[in-house]
């Protein structure tokens, strides 16, 4: 008589899916770090070559705007982390409110960046404009890297905000719960990456010595 018995751990399928999901997110974040790491390396090389030009160009940036945006993103990193804790404790309402605060912080960041970029457009400092073409090589490189790197980071902020909106939708549909919150954790990881990148961008462009 066949007495073979197979024991299946509860939610073992979900556990494997969670591990795969988290591993996939970490691999994706690693590729993002490689991308920005390469850009940081390019920046550092040109800054070494054109140190005085980079310093002169950085004086056209608004340190106050950069500082406020840094505080905004650091606060948003805290709220998204708190939302994960709230979900783990089964408080979905608080988790959603904290995610909304994170999205609000993203919007504030983008609005400030819009005004900052607009000022640069008015002064003709965007690549291709007349005043930009009159700058020395080092200053042109500085503003090219500034617009490219902060623009790429801004795109990541937009993507992160959309990701968080989708997370809120999933919470409302009860696809994310106290027992299944990996998607929220992944969104939090992505948002922490967005914050981390800005923490490097801020001193590199705004606080040149």
Secondary structure, 3 states (H helix, E strand, C coil): CCCCCCCCCCCHHHHHHHHHHHHHHHHHHHHHHHHHHHHHHHHHHHHHHCHHHHHHHHCCCCHHHHHHHHHHHHHHHHHHHHHHHHHHCCCHHHHHHHHHHHHHHHHHHHHHHHHHHHHHHHCCCCCCCHHHHHCCHHHHHHHHHHHHHHHHHHHHHHHHHHHHHHHHHHHHCCCCCCCCCHHHHHHHHHHHHHHHHHHHHHHHHHCCC
